[in-house]
């Protein structure tokens, strides 16, 4: 069984397409660069920022160590 679905393949293709577009200088708007999500066949929300404070990391590791 493959744990990834077609969205992963679409993202992979989007990375390639955005890299080519950025290299060729084909920007969507002035002073912007293309993102992989710009080439996805459906709308997706922007990824959320992940907090990386030391306290958050300690809580995360404690939850794993304590079983959940």
Jmol script that loads the backbone (N, CA, C; Angstrom):
load data "model"
ATOM      1  N   UNK A   1       0.835  -1.190   0.000  1.00  0.00           N
ATOM      2  CA  UNK A   1       0.000   0.000   0.000  1.00  0.00           C
ATOM      3  C   UNK A   1       0.876   1.247   0.000  1.00  0.00           C
ATOM      4  N   UNK A   2       0.443   2.239  -0.734  1.00  0.00           N
ATOM      5  CA  UNK A   2       1.144   3.505  -0.815  1.00  0.00           C
ATOM      6  C   UNK A   2       0.473   4.499   0.134  1.00  0.00           C
ATOM      7  N   UNK A   3       1.216   5.075   1.094  1.00  0.00           N
ATOM      8  CA  UNK A   3       0.595   5.990   2.061  1.00  0.00           C
ATOM      9  C   UNK A   3       0.247   7.356   1.480  1.00  0.00           C
ATOM     10  N   UNK A   4       0.726   7.670   0.278  1.00  0.00           N
ATOM     11  CA  UNK A   4       0.453   8.972  -0.320  1.00  0.00           C
ATOM     12  C   UNK A   4      -0.535   8.809  -1.459  1.00  0.00           C
ATOM     13  N   UNK A   5      -1.400   9.795  -1.611  1.00  0.00           N
ATOM     14  CA  UNK A   5      -2.375   9.748  -2.687  1.00  0.00           C
ATOM     15  C   UNK A   5      -1.934  10.638  -3.844  1.00  0.00           C
ATOM     16  N   UNK A   6      -2.836  10.898  -4.748  1.00  0.00           N
ATOM     17  CA  UNK A   6      -2.514  11.670  -5.946  1.00  0.00           C
ATOM     18  C   UNK A   6      -2.148  13.126  -5.637  1.00  0.00           C
ATOM     19  N   UNK A   7      -2.587  13.644  -4.504  1.00  0.00           N
ATOM     20  CA  UNK A   7      -2.217  15.020  -4.155  1.00  0.00           C
ATOM     21  C   UNK A   7      -0.709  15.161  -4.026  1.00  0.00           C
ATOM     22  N   UNK A   8      -0.059  14.132  -3.544  1.00  0.00           N
ATOM     23  CA  UNK A   8       1.396  14.160  -3.415  1.00  0.00           C
ATOM     24  C   UNK A   8       2.047  14.237  -4.798  1.00  0.00           C
ATOM     25  N   UNK A   9       1.508  13.501  -5.749  1.00  0.00           N
ATOM     26  CA  UNK A   9       2.024  13.545  -7.117  1.00  0.00           C
ATOM     27  C   UNK A   9       1.784  14.912  -7.740  1.00  0.00           C
ATOM     28  N   UNK A  10       0.602  15.490  -7.475  1.00  0.00           N
ATOM     29  CA  UNK A  10       0.303  16.823  -7.988  1.00  0.00           C
ATOM     30  C   UNK A  10       1.266  17.857  -7.408  1.00  0.00           C
ATOM     31  N   UNK A  11       1.576  17.728  -6.127  1.00  0.00           N
ATOM     32  CA  UNK A  11       2.517  18.651  -5.498  1.00  0.00           C
ATOM     33  C   UNK A  11       3.902  18.511  -6.117  1.00  0.00           C
ATOM     34  N   UNK A  12       4.312  17.292  -6.357  1.00  0.00           N
ATOM     35  CA  UNK A  12       5.609  17.040  -6.977  1.00  0.00           C
ATOM     36  C   UNK A  12       5.680  17.704  -8.359  1.00  0.00           C
ATOM     37  N   UNK A  13       4.619  17.571  -9.137  1.00  0.00           N
ATOM     38  CA  UNK A  13       4.574  18.214 -10.451  1.00  0.00           C
ATOM     39  C   UNK A  13       4.553  19.730 -10.311  1.00  0.00           C
ATOM     40  N   UNK A  14       3.872  20.253  -9.284  1.00  0.00           N
ATOM     41  CA  UNK A  14       3.835  21.687  -9.045  1.00  0.00           C
ATOM     42  C   UNK A  14       5.198  22.259  -8.699  1.00  0.00           C
ATOM     43  N   UNK A  15       5.991  21.494  -7.963  1.00  0.00           N
ATOM     44  CA  UNK A  15       7.351  21.937  -7.616  1.00  0.00           C
ATOM     45  C   UNK A  15       8.182  22.074  -8.887  1.00  0.00           C
ATOM     46  N   UNK A  16       8.072  21.106  -9.765  1.00  0.00           N
ATOM     47  CA  UNK A  16       8.831  21.154 -11.020  1.00  0.00           C
ATOM     48  C   UNK A  16       8.356  22.323 -11.883  1.00  0.00           C
ATOM     49  N   UNK A  17       7.035  22.476 -12.011  1.00  0.00           N
ATOM     50  CA  UNK A  17       6.493  23.552 -12.843  1.00  0.00           C
ATOM     51  C   UNK A  17       6.870  24.930 -12.297  1.00  0.00           C
ATOM     52  N   UNK A  18       6.807  25.114 -10.983  1.00  0.00           N
ATOM     53  CA  UNK A  18       7.159  26.415 -10.407  1.00  0.00           C
ATOM     54  C   UNK A  18       8.654  26.693 -10.544  1.00  0.00           C
ATOM     55  N   UNK A  19       9.470  25.670 -10.448  1.00  0.00           N
ATOM     56  CA  UNK A  19      10.915  25.856 -10.630  1.00  0.00           C
ATOM     57  C   UNK A  19      11.228  26.313 -12.051  1.00  0.00           C
ATOM     58  N   UNK A  20      10.575  25.695 -13.025  1.00  0.00           N
ATOM     59  CA  UNK A  20      10.798  26.075 -14.421  1.00  0.00           C
ATOM     60  C   UNK A  20      10.292  27.490 -14.673  1.00  0.00           C
ATOM     61  N   UNK A  21       9.103  27.808 -14.153  1.00  0.00           N
ATOM     62  CA  UNK A  21       8.541  29.146 -14.348  1.00  0.00           C
ATOM     63  C   UNK A  21       9.424  30.211 -13.704  1.00  0.00           C
ATOM     64  N   UNK A  22       9.928  29.957 -12.509  1.00  0.00           N
ATOM     65  CA  UNK A  22      10.786  30.931 -11.831  1.00  0.00           C
ATOM     66  C   UNK A  22      12.116  31.082 -12.546  1.00  0.00           C
ATOM     67  N   UNK A  23      12.663  29.998 -13.054  1.00  0.00           N
ATOM     68  CA  UNK A  23      13.930  30.063 -13.778  1.00  0.00           C
ATOM     69  C   UNK A  23      13.770  30.850 -15.076  1.00  0.00           C
ATOM     70  N   UNK A  24      12.652  30.650 -15.748  1.00  0.00           N
ATOM     71  CA  UNK A  24      12.413  31.320 -17.020  1.00  0.00           C
ATOM     72  C   UNK A  24      11.970  32.770 -16.834  1.00  0.00           C
ATOM     73  N   UNK A  25      11.684  33.173 -15.606  1.00  0.00           N
ATOM     74  CA  UNK A  25      11.277  34.546 -15.339  1.00  0.00           C
ATOM     75  C   UNK A  25       9.826  34.817 -15.629  1.00  0.00           C
ATOM     76  N   UNK A  26       9.019  33.787 -15.679  1.00  0.00           N
ATOM     77  CA  UNK A  26       7.594  33.947 -15.941  1.00  0.00           C
ATOM     78  C   UNK A  26       6.852  34.106 -14.618  1.00  0.00           C
ATOM     79  N   UNK A  27       6.828  35.313 -14.102  1.00  0.00           N
ATOM     80  CA  UNK A  27       6.175  35.579 -12.816  1.00  0.00           C
ATOM     81  C   UNK A  27       4.687  35.822 -13.020  1.00  0.00           C
ATOM     82  N   UNK A  28       3.907  35.459 -12.032  1.00  0.00           N
ATOM     83  CA  UNK A  28       2.471  35.684 -12.101  1.00  0.00           C
ATOM     84  C   UNK A  28       2.144  37.162 -11.951  1.00  0.00           C
ATOM     85  N   UNK A  29       2.820  37.822 -11.053  1.00  0.00           N
ATOM     86  CA  UNK A  29       2.677  39.252 -10.838  1.00  0.00           C
ATOM     87  C   UNK A  29       4.081  39.816 -10.714  1.00  0.00           C
ATOM     88  N   UNK A  30       4.182  41.098 -10.880  1.00  0.00           N
ATOM     89  CA  UNK A  30       5.494  41.726 -10.805  1.00  0.00           C
ATOM     90  C   UNK A  30       6.108  41.537  -9.417  1.00  0.00           C
ATOM     91  N   UNK A  31       7.373  41.215  -9.370  1.00  0.00           N
ATOM     92  CA  UNK A  31       8.144  41.011  -8.133  1.00  0.00           C
ATOM     93  C   UNK A  31       7.624  39.854  -7.283  1.00  0.00           C
ATOM     94  N   UNK A  32       7.093  38.831  -7.901  1.00  0.00           N
ATOM     95  CA  UNK A  32       6.667  37.646  -7.174  1.00  0.00           C
ATOM     96  C   UNK A  32       7.278  36.415  -7.839  1.00  0.00           C
ATOM     97  N   UNK A  33       7.247  35.330  -7.142  1.00  0.00           N
ATOM     98  CA  UNK A  33       7.704  34.067  -7.707  1.00  0.00           C
ATOM     99  C   UNK A  33       6.543  33.076  -7.674  1.00  0.00           C
ATOM    100  N   UNK A  34       6.596  32.127  -8.566  1.00  0.00           N
ATOM    101  CA  UNK A  34       5.554  31.108  -8.621  1.00  0.00           C
ATOM    102  C   UNK A  34       5.764  30.112  -7.494  1.00  0.00           C
ATOM    103  N   UNK A  35       4.657  29.632  -6.948  1.00  0.00           N
ATOM    104  CA  UNK A  35       4.690  28.628  -5.886  1.00  0.00           C
ATOM    105  C   UNK A  35       4.127  27.324  -6.437  1.00  0.00           C
ATOM    106  N   UNK A  36       4.493  26.193  -5.870  1.00  0.00           N
ATOM    107  CA  UNK A  36       3.946  24.926  -6.352  1.00  0.00           C
ATOM    108  C   UNK A  36       2.420  24.889  -6.337  1.00  0.00           C
ATOM    109  N   UNK A  37       1.796  25.527  -5.338  1.00  0.00           N
ATOM    110  CA  UNK A  37       0.339  25.524  -5.263  1.00  0.00           C
ATOM    111  C   UNK A  37      -0.312  26.291  -6.404  1.00  0.00           C
ATOM    112  N   UNK A  38       0.454  27.184  -7.062  1.00  0.00           N
ATOM    113  CA  UNK A  38      -0.079  27.909  -8.213  1.00  0.00           C
ATOM    114  C   UNK A  38      -0.357  26.968  -9.382  1.00  0.00           C
ATOM    115  N   UNK A  39       0.262  25.809  -9.389  1.00  0.00           N
ATOM    116  CA  UNK A  39       0.128  24.868 -10.493  1.00  0.00           C
ATOM    117  C   UNK A  39      -0.679  23.628 -10.122  1.00  0.00           C
ATOM    118  N   UNK A  40      -1.296  23.661  -8.969  1.00  0.00           N
ATOM    119  CA  UNK A  40      -2.119  22.540  -8.539  1.00  0.00           C
ATOM    120  C   UNK A  40      -3.463  22.589  -9.264  1.00  0.00           C
ATOM    121  N   UNK A  41      -4.058  21.447  -9.571  1.00  0.00           N
ATOM    122  CA  UNK A  41      -5.308  21.440 -10.313  1.00  0.00           C
ATOM    123  C   UNK A  41      -6.542  21.785  -9.482  1.00  0.00           C
ATOM    124  N   UNK A  42      -6.382  22.149  -8.222  1.00  0.00           N
ATOM    125  CA  UNK A  42      -7.491  22.492  -7.348  1.00  0.00           C
ATOM    126  C   UNK A  42      -6.995  23.486  -6.312  1.00  0.00           C
ATOM    127  N   UNK A  43      -7.914  24.166  -5.681  1.00  0.00           N
ATOM    128  CA  UNK A  43      -7.551  25.165  -4.676  1.00  0.00           C
ATOM    129  C   UNK A  43      -7.219  24.491  -3.365  1.00  0.00           C
ATOM    130  N   UNK A  44      -6.143  24.954  -2.759  1.00  0.00           N
ATOM    131  CA  UNK A  44      -5.742  24.469  -1.444  1.00  0.00           C
ATOM    132  C   UNK A  44      -5.391  25.666  -0.584  1.00  0.00           C
ATOM    133  N   UNK A  45      -5.683  25.590   0.707  1.00  0.00           N
ATOM    134  CA  UNK A  45      -5.282  26.692   1.585  1.00  0.00           C
ATOM    135  C   UNK A  45      -3.770  26.710   1.754  1.00  0.00           C
ATOM    136  N   UNK A  46      -3.260  27.870   2.076  1.00  0.00           N
ATOM    137  CA  UNK A  46      -1.829  27.999   2.350  1.00  0.00           C
ATOM    138  C   UNK A  46      -1.482  27.175   3.585  1.00  0.00           C
ATOM    139  N   UNK A  47      -0.299  26.555   3.602  1.00  0.00           N
ATOM    140  CA  UNK A  47       0.080  25.787   4.790  1.00  0.00           C
ATOM    141  C   UNK A  47       0.201  26.684   6.011  1.00  0.00           C
ATOM    142  N   UNK A  48      -0.179  26.146   7.155  1.00  0.00           N
ATOM    143  CA  UNK A  48      -0.113  26.909   8.395  1.00  0.00           C
ATOM    144  C   UNK A  48       1.322  26.957   8.909  1.00  0.00           C
ATOM    145  N   UNK A  49       1.634  28.043   9.577  1.00  0.00           N
ATOM    146  CA  UNK A  49       2.934  28.167  10.202  1.00  0.00           C
ATOM    147  C   UNK A  49       2.999  27.240  11.405  1.00  0.00           C
ATOM    148  N   UNK A  50       4.111  26.584  11.579  1.00  0.00           N
ATOM    149  CA  UNK A  50       4.290  25.677  12.702  1.00  0.00           C
ATOM    150  C   UNK A  50       5.116  26.397  13.765  1.00  0.00           C
ATOM    151  N   UNK A  51       4.595  26.397  14.969  1.00  0.00           N
ATOM    152  CA  UNK A  51       5.312  27.022  16.069  1.00  0.00           C
ATOM    153  C   UNK A  51       6.531  26.182  16.410  1.00  0.00           C
ATOM    154  N   UNK A  52       7.650  26.835  16.621  1.00  0.00           N
ATOM    155  CA  UNK A  52       8.866  26.087  16.915  1.00  0.00           C
ATOM    156  C   UNK A  52       9.560  26.608  18.167  1.00  0.00           C
ATOM    157  N   UNK A  53       8.773  27.040  19.135  1.00  0.00           N
ATOM    158  CA  UNK A  53       9.384  27.518  20.371  1.00  0.00           C
ATOM    159  C   UNK A  53       9.870  26.315  21.178  1.00  0.00           C
ATOM    160  N   UNK A  54      10.849  26.508  22.034  1.00  0.00           N
ATOM    161  CA  UNK A  54      11.364  25.393  22.842  1.00  0.00           C
ATOM    162  C   UNK A  54      10.292  24.758  23.720  1.00  0.00           C
ATOM    163  N   UNK A  55       9.366  25.555  24.253  1.00  0.00           N
ATOM    164  CA  UNK A  55       8.297  25.008  25.094  1.00  0.00           C
ATOM    165  C   UNK A  55       7.382  24.091  24.291  1.00  0.00           C
ATOM    166  N   UNK A  56       7.049  24.489  23.048  1.00  0.00           N
ATOM    167  CA  UNK A  56       6.209  23.658  22.201  1.00  0.00           C
ATOM    168  C   UNK A  56       6.901  22.338  21.875  1.00  0.00           C
ATOM    169  N   UNK A  57       8.196  22.401  21.623  1.00  0.00           N
ATOM    170  CA  UNK A  57       8.949  21.181  21.327  1.00  0.00           C
ATOM    171  C   UNK A  57       8.989  20.268  22.546  1.00  0.00           C
ATOM    172  N   UNK A  58       9.185  20.840  23.713  1.00  0.00           N
ATOM    173  CA  UNK A  58       9.190  20.039  24.944  1.00  0.00           C
ATOM    174  C   UNK A  58       7.845  19.353  25.161  1.00  0.00           C
ATOM    175  N   UNK A  59       6.756  20.073  24.925  1.00  0.00           N
ATOM    176  CA  UNK A  59       5.422  19.489  25.083  1.00  0.00           C
ATOM    177  C   UNK A  59       5.194  18.370  24.074  1.00  0.00           C
ATOM    178  N   UNK A  60       5.633  18.581  22.846  1.00  0.00           N
ATOM    179  CA  UNK A  60       5.465  17.571  21.810  1.00  0.00           C
ATOM    180  C   UNK A  60       6.241  16.300  22.162  1.00  0.00           C
ATOM    181  N   UNK A  61       7.484  16.461  22.557  1.00  0.00           N
ATOM    182  CA  UNK A  61       8.308  15.300  22.904  1.00  0.00           C
ATOM    183  C   UNK A  61       7.763  14.590  24.143  1.00  0.00           C
ATOM    184  N   UNK A  62       7.258  15.354  25.108  1.00  0.00           N
ATOM    185  CA  UNK A  62       6.686  14.744  26.313  1.00  0.00           C
ATOM    186  C   UNK A  62       5.437  13.946  25.943  1.00  0.00           C
ATOM    187  N   UNK A  63       4.630  14.447  25.019  1.00  0.00           N
ATOM    188  CA  UNK A  63       3.416  13.726  24.621  1.00  0.00           C
ATOM    189  C   UNK A  63       3.775  12.419  23.907  1.00  0.00           C
ATOM    190  N   UNK A  64       4.849  12.414  23.148  1.00  0.00           N
ATOM    191  CA  UNK A  64       5.281  11.186  22.483  1.00  0.00           C
ATOM    192  C   UNK A  64       5.835  10.200  23.516  1.00  0.00           C
ATOM    193  N   UNK A  65       6.638  10.698  24.421  1.00  0.00           N
ATOM    194  CA  UNK A  65       7.274   9.855  25.421  1.00  0.00           C
ATOM    195  C   UNK A  65       6.227   9.240  26.360  1.00  0.00           C
ATOM    196  N   UNK A  66       5.202  10.025  26.673  1.00  0.00           N
ATOM    197  CA  UNK A  66       4.159   9.573  27.614  1.00  0.00           C
ATOM    198  C   UNK A  66       3.039   8.794  26.919  1.00  0.00           C
ATOM    199  N   UNK A  67       3.200   8.543  25.642  1.00  0.00           N
ATOM    200  CA  UNK A  67       2.228   7.720  24.936  1.00  0.00           C
ATOM    201  C   UNK A  67       1.044   8.471  24.376  1.00  0.00           C
ATOM    202  N   UNK A  68       1.207   9.723  24.132  1.00  0.00           N
ATOM    203  CA  UNK A  68       0.099  10.308  23.453  1.00  0.00           C
ATOM    204  C   UNK A  68      -0.276  11.660  23.699  1.00  0.00           C
TER     205      UNK A  68
END
end "model"
wireframe off; spacefill off
backbone 0.3
color backbone group
